[in-house]
Amino acid sequence: MNEETSENIESLLATERQTAILAKEIAGRIIPNNNNMANAFFFDAARQIIKGLITAFMLTRPNWTIKDIIQTARSKDKLKFTLLKTEETKYLIETYFVDEKLFDDIFTVIQSELKEY
């Protein structure tokens, strides 16, 4: 591997790490940790979905805003459509959207936390 290829790979990895870190940070501010252990799964799942949404926006829409995230997260259909756009976020559909009752419970958490915005 030549030096230029090595630098390009390092640059791509750094960008991917920065994207993941930024998405996690923003998602954590939108859906903060809940100290109620009984609901921890639903808050963690909601945070993962919001993190995925942010990641999808970062990868597909260079000029996204928090308003875009909030508006998309308020609609089940828009949320699913956006997560299906990237290979990096499609897994969230299989993980959380297949069981309708499960997703409804997670979506309730998302909506509850979004009322602040």
N, C-alpha and C positions, 0 to 999 in steps of 0.2 A: 504494500500500500504506500502510495507516495504521500508526501507531506501535505499537499493541497487536499487530497481526499480525506486524510486524517483530520485536518482542520474543519472540513465541511461536515464530517460526521460529528465531531465535537460540538460544532455550532448547532446542528440539528438536535442533538441530545440536550444541550443547554436550553434551547427553545422549548422542547417538550417538557423538561423539568420545570421551567418557569411557568408554562401554561398550567401544569398540574398544581403547582404551588399556589398560583394566583386563583385558580378555580376553587381550590379547597378553602382558601382564605375568605373569598367572597361568599361562598356557600355557608361557611361557618358564621358569618355575620348576619346573613339572611335567616338562617335556621340555627340559632345558638344551641349549645348543649342544654339538655333538660336534665335536671338532677333527679327527676322521678324515674327510678329504675324500671318501673312497670311499663313506662312508655318509651324507654330508651331505644328500642328497636325501630319504632315508627319515626322518631326524630332522626336517628342515624340514616334510615332509608330516605327520608325527605331530603336530608342534606346531600346524600349521594345523588339523588335525582337532580337537585339544583346544581350540584357540581358538574354533573353530566351535561345539563342544559348550558351552563357557562362554557364548558369545553366545546360543545357543538357550535356555539356562537363564535368562539375564538377561532375555530377552524374553518367556519363557513362565511362569517360576516365580519369583515375587518373593522367596521365602524359601529359595532353594537354598543348599547348603553344599558345601564341597570334598568331603565324603564322598559327596554325590550325584554329583559329577563323576567321582570315582574309581570308584564302583560302576557307573555307566553306561558308562564307558570300558572296563570289563573285559568287556563283552558286545558282540559284533559287532551283534547284533540290536537291542539297546537303543541303541547308538550311532547306528545308521542311523535308527531310529525317531525319535530326538530331533533329529537333523540335518534330517530331512524336515519337521519342524514349522514351520520358518520360511523365508521367501523368502530371507533373508540367508544361510542356511547350506545350502540345498538343492544349491547348485553343488558342494559337497564330495562329494556322492554320485557325480555324474557324473565328477568329476575323479579320485577315488581308489577308488571302490568297484566300478566296472564291470569292471575287470580284476582277477579274483579273486587271481591270483598277486601282483600289485602290492599289493593291499590286505592280503593275508596278511603280506607283508614289512613293511609299515608297521605293521600291528597287532602284530607281534612286537616292534617298537621300543616301541610304546605299553606293551605288557605288561611289557617289560623295565624301563622307567622307572617303572612303577607299583609294582613290587615294593618300592620304598622306602616305600610308604604302607600 
